[in-house]
C-alpha cells in the first residue's frame, strides 16, 4: 500500500515538473503546444511513461522527435528535481490519443443522433 502511494506521488511530481518545463523551456519549439495528461511510473520507480496530447495532432511526429532528441537533457533536469530518489526513472514520452478518440466518438454519436 505504501509503495503505491509513493508511486503515485512520484508520478504526480514528474507530471507537475514536466508540465512546468513545457511552459518555461519549450517555448518556440515543436513541443511548446503539448499538455502532459498522465504519468505512469513502474512500482520500482525506475521507469516512467509521460503521456502528452497536443492541439495539433498533425505535428505529433515532429513533437515526438523533439522530445526524443532532448530526452537526456529533460531527464537531467528532472534528476535535480527528484534528488530524494536513489535512481531517477528512465523516461519515455508517449502520445496520448484519447482526446482524438473522444472527438471521433462524439462525431459518431452526433451522426447517430441526427438519424
PEMO-V155760 format. One record per residue. N is the residue number from 0. NEAR is the number of other C-alpha atoms within 8 Angstrom. Layout:
BEGIN
[[N & NEAR] [N & NEAR]]
END
This chain:
BEGIN
[[0 & 4] [1 & 5] [2 & 7] [3 & 8] [4 & 8] [5 & 8] [6 & 12] [7 & 9] [8 & 8] [9 & 10] [10 & 12] [11 & 9] [12 & 8] [13 & 10] [14 & 12] [15 & 8] [16 & 10] [17 & 10] [18 & 10] [19 & 8] [20 & 9] [21 & 12] [22 & 9] [23 & 7] [24 & 6] [25 & 11] [26 & 9] [27 & 5] [28 & 7] [29 & 10] [30 & 11] [31 & 10] [32 & 8] [33 & 10] [34 & 8] [35 & 12] [36 & 9] [37 & 8] [38 & 13] [39 & 8] [40 & 13] [41 & 9] [42 & 8] [43 & 5] [44 & 12] [45 & 11] [46 & 10] [47 & 14] [48 & 11] [49 & 14] [50 & 12] [51 & 13] [52 & 13] [53 & 9] [54 & 6] [55 & 7] [56 & 7] [57 & 5] [58 & 8] [59 & 10] [60 & 7] [61 & 8] [62 & 10] [63 & 11] [64 & 8] [65 & 11] [66 & 10] [67 & 9] [68 & 7] [69 & 8] [70 & 10] [71 & 7] [72 & 7] [73 & 8] [74 & 11] [75 & 8] [76 & 8] [77 & 12] [78 & 9] [79 & 7] [80 & 7] [81 & 8] [82 & 7] [83 & 4] [84 & 6] [85 & 5] [86 & 6] [87 & 11] [88 & 8] [89 & 8] [90 & 10] [91 & 9] [92 & 11] [93 & 9] [94 & 9] [95 & 9] [96 & 7] [97 & 6] [98 & 8] [99 & 7] [100 & 8] [101 & 8] [102 & 8] [103 & 8] [104 & 8] [105 & 8] [106 & 8] [107 & 8] [108 & 8] [109 & 8] [110 & 8] [111 & 7] [112 & 6] [113 & 5] [114 & 4]]
END
